[in-house]
Amino acid sequence: MVEVGVHEAKTTLSKLLRQVAAGEEVIISRGGRPVARLVAIDHPGQRILGEDAGRYVVGEDFDRDLPDEVLDLFDA
């Protein structure tokens, strides 16, 4: 774990991001007190086309006209 001050974090952000990408954790402090932690985000991985197929079925009447009482609510 690396700890840097705010000024150093601003001036060396690219370097710090490379360290974080390599698995390092960076603590950013202000006045000697930790205020933030810079860590890598977890990537969910490659998205697979069609992975969720069949999880939701669209009803046959999904595009039918709305009833008049519902349409009237939009004019209120």
MARTI-316499 format. One record per residue: x, y, z of N, C-alpha, C in turn. Coordinates in steps of 0.001 Angstrom, whole numbers. Layout:
BEGIN
SITE      n.px      n.py      n.pz     ca.px     ca.py     ca.pz      c.px      c.py      c.pz
SITE         X         Y         Z         X         Y         Z         X         Y         Z
...
***
This chain:
BEGIN
SITE      n.px      n.py      n.pz     ca.px     ca.py     ca.pz      c.px      c.py      c.pz
SITE       851     -1179         0         0         0         0       892      1236         0
SITE       518      2185      -847      1247      3437      -981       370      4551      -426
SITE       977      5484       295       231      6645       784       873      7897       239
SITE        47      8759      -369       546     10005      -945      -356     11146      -522
SITE       207     12339      -550      -575     13537      -258     -1373     13959     -1480
SITE     -2307     14872     -1283     -3163     15333     -2371     -2341     15944     -3497
SITE     -1374     16786     -3158      -554     17431     -4190       199     16393     -5016
SITE       822     15441     -4352      1548     14390     -5073       599     13554     -5927
SITE      -597     13285     -5418     -1582     12513     -6179     -1972     13249     -7457
SITE     -2123     14567     -7356     -2488     15350     -8538     -1360     15362     -9562
SITE      -141     15455     -9102       972     15571    -10044      1442     14228    -10587
SITE      1103     13129     -9927      1565     11809    -10381       406     10845    -10629
SITE      -751     11382    -11015     -1929     10541    -11161     -1719      9394    -12154
SITE     -1098      9666    -13291      -881      8599    -14276       -53      7463    -13685
SITE       992      7811    -12958      1836      6794    -12318      1039      6008    -11282
SITE       240      6703    -10489      -570      6041     -9470     -1592      5095    -10107
SITE     -2174      5509    -11231     -3136      4648    -11914     -2474      3376    -12436
SITE     -1250      3491    -12911      -518      2290    -13348      -282      1351    -12170
SITE        56      1908    -11017       271      1087     -9825     -1030       394     -9410
SITE     -2127      1121     -9454     -3424       559     -9082     -3809      -548    -10054
SITE     -3581      -320    -11342     -3897     -1338    -12347     -3073     -2603    -12124
SITE     -1901     -2449    -11522     -1032     -3593    -11240     -1396     -4275     -9922
SITE     -2459     -3770     -9240     -2907     -4421     -8017     -2570     -3686     -6736
SITE     -1857     -2586     -6840     -1475     -1798     -5661     -2674      -971     -5184
SITE     -2733      -695     -3901     -3746       186     -3333     -3064      1475     -2938
SITE     -3682      2617     -3252     -3093      3920     -2954     -4024      4676     -2019
SITE     -3475      5154      -922     -4219      5985        22     -3819      7430      -220
SITE     -4810      8297      -364     -4544      9728      -560     -4894     10428       739
SITE     -3927     11207      1233     -4136     11872      2522     -4038     13379      2376
SITE     -4687     14054      3309     -4631     15512      3362     -4239     15877      4781
SITE     -3157     16590      4920     -2691     16967      6247     -2318     15765      7094
SITE     -1853     14692      6450     -1446     13501      7175     -2584     12557      7535
SITE     -3813     12933      7192     -4970     12089      7503     -5522     11472      6214
SITE     -5695     10158      6170     -6235      9518      4976     -7645     10018      4663
SITE     -7877     10356      3384     -9198     10835      2979     -9803     10020      1838
SITE     -8968      9276      1111     -9492      8499       -18     -8608      7286      -268
SITE     -9227      6283      -878     -8482      5079     -1247     -8683      4863     -2745
SITE     -7598      4715     -3466     -7627      4497     -4905     -7362      3019     -5154
SITE     -8378      2333     -5684     -8259       897     -5940     -8768       602     -7343
SITE     -8348      -517     -7889     -8810      -929     -9209    -10263     -1386     -9126
SITE    -10994     -1180    -10205    -12370     -1658    -10250    -12382     -3085    -10774
SITE    -13374     -3828    -10345    -13525     -5186    -10845    -14240     -5138    -12185
SITE    -13645     -5742    -13179    -14280     -5817    -14492    -15125     -7081    -14537
SITE    -16385     -6953    -14931    -17250     -8127    -14945    -16900     -9136    -16028
SITE    -16009     -8773    -16917    -15625     -9700    -17977    -16319     -9380    -19282
SITE    -16094    -10208    -20252    -16657    -10027    -21583    -18163    -10283    -21565
SITE    -18924     -9403    -22200    -20359     -9614    -22328    -20614    -10621    -23439
SITE    -21555    -11491    -23216    -21872    -12523    -24192    -23243    -12231    -24790
SITE    -23290    -12046    -26107    -24528    -11753    -26796    -25504    -12910    -26629
SITE    -26719    -12603    -26185    -27752    -13620    -26022    -27718    -14345    -24694
SITE    -26860    -13924    -23791    -26705    -14608    -22512    -28010    -14624    -21694
SITE    -28812    -13582    -21841    -30048    -13490    -21068    -31282    -13889    -21874
SITE    -31091    -14525    -22984    -32222    -14923    -23826    -33195    -15786    -23028
SITE    -34487    -15457    -23153    -35517    -16227    -22479    -35793    -15812    -21049
SITE    -35044    -14859    -20512    -35283    -14439    -19128    -36501    -13540    -19010
SITE    -36903    -12935    -20112    -38074    -12061    -20112    -38826    -12280    -21413
SITE    -40123    -12412    -21310    -40949    -12605    -22496    -41861    -11396    -22645
SITE    -41853    -10780    -23823    -42698     -9628    -24103    -44068    -10142    -24513
SITE    -45092     -9623    -23865    -46452    -10055    -24148    -46884     -9688    -25562
SITE    -47844    -10427    -26089    -48343    -10193    -27444    -48979     -8809    -27582
SITE    -49533     -8279    -26478    -50248     -7000    -26551    -49413     -5820    -26042
SITE    -48111     -5941    -26076    -47256     -4902    -25497    -47425     -3552    -26189
SITE    -47836     -3530    -27444    -47939     -2267    -28165    -49395     -1853    -28433
SITE    -50330     -2426    -27706    -51737     -2051    -27910    -51966      -649    -27353
SITE    -53015       -14    -27804    -53356      1331    -27331    -53716      1288    -25851
SITE    -53379      2355    -25170    -53733      2463    -23760    -55219      2762    -23630
SITE    -55842      2331    -22539    -57256      2661    -22313    -57428      4176    -22161
SITE    -58617      4676    -22514    -58880      6120    -22461    -58651      6692    -21075
SITE    -59006      5951    -20010    -58829      6492    -18646    -57335      6680    -18308
SITE    -56463      5889    -18893    -55038      6078    -18677    -54539      7247    -19511
SITE    -54989      7344    -20761    -54585      8471    -21611    -55035      9796    -21026
SITE    -56202      9808    -20387    -56703     11041    -19775    -55777     11535    -18654
SITE    -55105     10634    -17995    -54189     11025    -16914    -53011     11848    -17444
SITE    -52654     11652    -18703    -51555     12425    -19285    -51976     13858    -19599
SITE    -53246     14090    -19763    -53750     15428    -20077    -54065     16243    -18830
SITE    -53995     15635    -17669    -54354     16307    -16414    -53365     17394    -16053
***
